[in-house]
Amino acid sequence: MLVVKDLRTYFYTRAGVYRAVDGVSFHVNRGETLGIVGESGSGKSVSQYSLLRLIPSPPGKIVSGTAMVDGVDLLNCPLSELQKIRGKKISMIFQDPMTCLNPYMTIGDQLMEPLFIHDNMGKEDARKKAIIALEEVGIQSAETRLKSYPHELSGGMRHRVMIAMALITEPELLIADEPTTALDVTVQAQILDLIKALQKKKNTAVIFITHDLGVIAGVADRVMVMYAGNVVETAPTAKLFANPSHPYTRALLGSIPSMHERGQRLRTIHGMPPDLSKEIVGCAFAPRCPDNKEKGSCGTTKPELVAINSDHYVANCVGCVANKLQPLKNKGESNFSKISEVTL
């Protein structure tokens, strides 16, 4: 469905050039869910905004890369062609609905607009579909809510409206940027079930960005772990949880509360992410890496993704190559089932 190669998105500011996404490559198959995880600032959202060329310019600029969808390069095609794809073939659930919904338009007008543009649907048919879309995401009195403005809704309801807008055109690829963050557990389950139903109905591909590894364990077919604008590990979900091979992946899994015994001190990742305005030489995770026994051994060559089996790739840092291919102690294949059962 989507093949991205060597994507680089930089922000040119007075303080320097921030390399938010620095050479990211990945693919998504039809009907597949790709989960993207990592700390804030790792490049998860920027990489996906870049696909639809939604990066504010200036200061942002897509420096290089290709993103192929059905023979069309999203990064280099004419804007008129991209506009036919955005909102129809590819939809996005944005992270902050308050800044993404138009405060001057009613919820109904914003829901029906993509149906007018992409499906040439009549006003009455579009209105009926908008009501159904709101009901599917758990909004009561949907017909009344069509006349409301964004500021009249709660934060959770605005988030559900944003999800309804993304799903209303039944896209072939859905990019979900933390779609369940502001929702309670019950509505989270409803939204995840709705996305799964859409996948089953139209064989939709989904890119799911989240900080919640429990959600990833339940919805993703493959996981891509990002750090400092780069991919450090990618594998099928069960394999990644059973055998996390990069020190950063192991640190993320080790910080999950459900992975600890009762009364055990929670583990954290010490230090701070690197300053992306400065060129990083070698492994970006080296200053925080618990496996970096010989300081400086990771700081000479930028790690490249290497295959440790047919579908499991790891950034091959020379400073901890002996450690990174080992699973968490005493966890093994129980990681995946334990996180799925406890956190979902």
N, C-alpha and C positions, 0 to 999 in steps of 0.2 A: 504493500500500500504506500509506504513512504520510505525513502532511502536518503539519509543525510550524510554528507561527507565533508570533513574538514571545515566545519562551521566555526567562524571566528567573528565575534562581535565585541567591538571596543567602544569605550566612552572617552571622548577627548575633552578634558576639562582643564581648568587653569592649574589644578593640583597635579595634573599628569594624565597619562593614558591608562585607563582602567581596562584590563583585559578580562572582561566579565565571562566571556566564553572563548576558549583558546584552543581550537582544534578538536571539536567534538564530532564524532561519527557514530551513527546508530541507524537501526531500521525498525519498522513496525509492520507486521504482517496483517492481512485482513482478518478481522475477528479476534485479534490478539489484544491483550492489555499489557502495556509496558509501564511499569512503575518506576518513577524517578525519585530518588531520595538523596538527602544530603543536608548539611547545615544551611541556615540562611546565608545568602551571599555566595553560594557554591555555583550558581549559574543555571539552576533548574528552570526558573521562570523565563529568564532572558533568552535561553536557548529556544524555548517554544514560542515566545513572542517574535523572535527573529524569523521563524518559519513563515509567519503571516505578515512580516515586515511592519510590525506594530511598535518597533523601537523608536522612541522620540529622537528625531534628527534635526539639528544638532541637540545634544552632544553625541548621540549614539550613531554608530556606523557598522554595517555588516561588511567586514573587510574581505572575507573570502568564504568559499563553500558553495555547495549545491544541495538542493532539497527536492528530489524528484517525486512527483505524484502523477501517475498515469502519463508519463512522458513530458510533463510540464515541470520546469525548474522554478519553484516558488520564489527563489531569491533573485532571479534574473529575468523573469517574464515581464511583459508589459503590465502596468498597474490595472488596465482595463480587464485583462485576462485574470489577474489575481482577484479582482473584485467579484468575479463570477464564482470563484472557488470559496472565498471567505464567506462564512455564514450559510453555505449550502453544502459543499462537499466536505469542508472542514469547519467545525464550530469550536468555540472556546468558552469554557466556564472561567470567568476571571476571578481573581482572588478577593478583590475588594468591590462588592457590588455598588456601594454608595458612590464611588467615583466613576463607575462604569455605566450606571443607568443615567439617562438624561433627565435632569430634574424638571425640565419644562414640558415633558411628554408624559401622558398617562401610561400606566402599566400596559393597558390594552393596546395602545398605539405602538408601543415598543415591541410587544409580542407579535403583532400582526405585520409589522413592517417587513421582516424577512420573507414572509409568505407572499406579500405583494411583489417584492423585488425578484425573488428567485422562482416562485411557483405560479406567478400570475393569477393568484387566487382572488376571488371576489370577496367583498367586504364581509358579507354574512357568513360565508364558509370559513373565512379567516377568523372571525369572531368565535365561531363554534369550536374551532381547533384550539384557539387561545384558551378558552374556558377548560377544555379537556387537558391541555398542557399544565395549567395551574392546579387542577385537581390531582393530576398524576404526581406532582411534587408535594402534595399534602397541604395545599392552601384551601381553607374552607371559604364558603361564600364567594367562589371564584368569579361569578358573574358580576358581583358588586365590586370586587377588587380590580376589575378591568378599568374602572373609572378613577382609581386611586393614583396618587403621585408617589414617587419613591420615598419622600420624607414622611409620608403617612404610614409607612410600614415599619415594622421592627427590623433589626439587623438580620435575624434568621429568615424572615419572610422575604426580604430583599435578596438574600442569597438563593432562596428557592426560586424566585422570579428569574434570576440570572441563569439558573440551571434549566428552567423551562424554556427560556429564549434559545439556549444552546441546542436543546433537544428537539425543538418544534419543527425543524426542517429535516429531521432524521438524517444527520450527516453520515458520511462514510468514515470520517475520522473525527473523533472528539478529543480535544485537549482539555483536560480537567485540572485546573490549577488550584489545588487544595479545596475541592468542592464541598467537603463536609466539615470544615474547620469551625464554622460558627453555628453548627446545628447540634441539637441534642442527639443522644444515642439512638432513640427510636427513629427519628427522621433520617439520621445517617444511614440506617439499615434500609429505609425506604428508597433513598436516593441511589444507594449502591445496587439495590434490586432493580430499580428503574433503568440504570445504565446497563446492567446485565441483560435485561429484557430487550433493550434496543440492540445490543450486540447479537442476541439470538435471532432477532427479527430481520436485521439487515446486514449481519456479518460485519458490524462496525468495529473498526480499530479504535483503541482508546489509549491515550497517553495520560497517565495518572500521576500527578505531582503531589507529594505529601511528605510530612514529617513523621507520620504515624506508621511505624513498621508493622503494627498489628493489622491495619487496613491493607497494607501492601501484601501481607501474608494471605489475606482472604480474597483479594481481587486480582492480583497481578499474575500473569503467566511468566513474565521475565522482569528482572529488576536491573536498573542501571544506577550505580552509585556515583555521585559527582562530588568533587572537592576542588575548590579554587579554580573553577572554570574548566575542569577536565574530568573525563570519565576515568575512574580508578578501578572499577570492577563491573562486570555485567555477566549475568547468568540466569538460567531458569530459576524461578523463585525457590523451589524446594532445594535445589543444589546450592544456591547462595546461602540459605539459612542453615543447611547441613554442613557446609564446608566454606565459611567465609575466609577468603584467602588474602585479602589486603588488610593491613593493620587498621586502616580507617573503618572498613566494614566491620571488622571484629569489635572495634571500639564502639561503633553505633549499636551493634547488637548487645554488647555487654552493658550498655547504659539503660537498657529496658528494665523497668522494675520487676516485671514478671520473670526475668531470668535470674533473680536473686532469691535466696532463702529468706524466710521471715526473720527480721531483725538484723539482716546483713547490710552493711553499709553500701549505698548505691555507688556505682562506679561512674566517673565522669571523664571527659576528654580534656586533659589539661592544656592550658595555653589558649591562644586565639588564632583564627584563620589568618593567612598571610595578607599583606597589603598588595592588592592586585594592581596598584599603580606602579609598582616596581617589578621589573622583570625577574621572574623566578628561575633560578638556575638549579637544575636537579629536581629532586622530589619535593613538592610543595608541602607534604605532610611531615617531612623529616624533623622539624623542630618540636613536633608534638608526638612523634611516633615512639611508643614504648618498646618497639623492636629495634630501634636505632641504637644499638649498643656502642658502635664506634662512631662518634660524632664526626660529621664531615664526609663519611663514606657514601651518603645519599646525595651529596650536594654538587656533583659534577656533571651528571648526565640526566636529561629529562626522561623519566620512565615511559616506555611505550607499552600498549596493550599487547599481551602475548596470550596464546591459547594454552591453557593447562589441560583442557580436553576439547571435544568437538564444539561445545557451546558455552564454555566458561572461559572468560577473558579477564586478565588481571594486569594492572600496571606493574611492570616488572622492575621494581626498585632494587638495585644491586646491594643496598645496605642491609636488607632484611629478607633476601630471597629464600634463605633457609627456613625462616619462620612463617612466611606468609602462606605457604601451602599446607599448613596444619590447621585443623578445626579448633574451635574453642574447647578448652579442657573440659572433659566430662560432659560435654553437651552433644556433640555429634549430630546425628539425624533427628534428635529430639527437639532441636531448636525450632524447626518449622511448626511442628504440631503443638509445641508448648506455647509459642507466641500466638498462634491462631486460636487456640482454645481459651487462653486467659484474657487476651486483650480485645478480642472481637465481641 
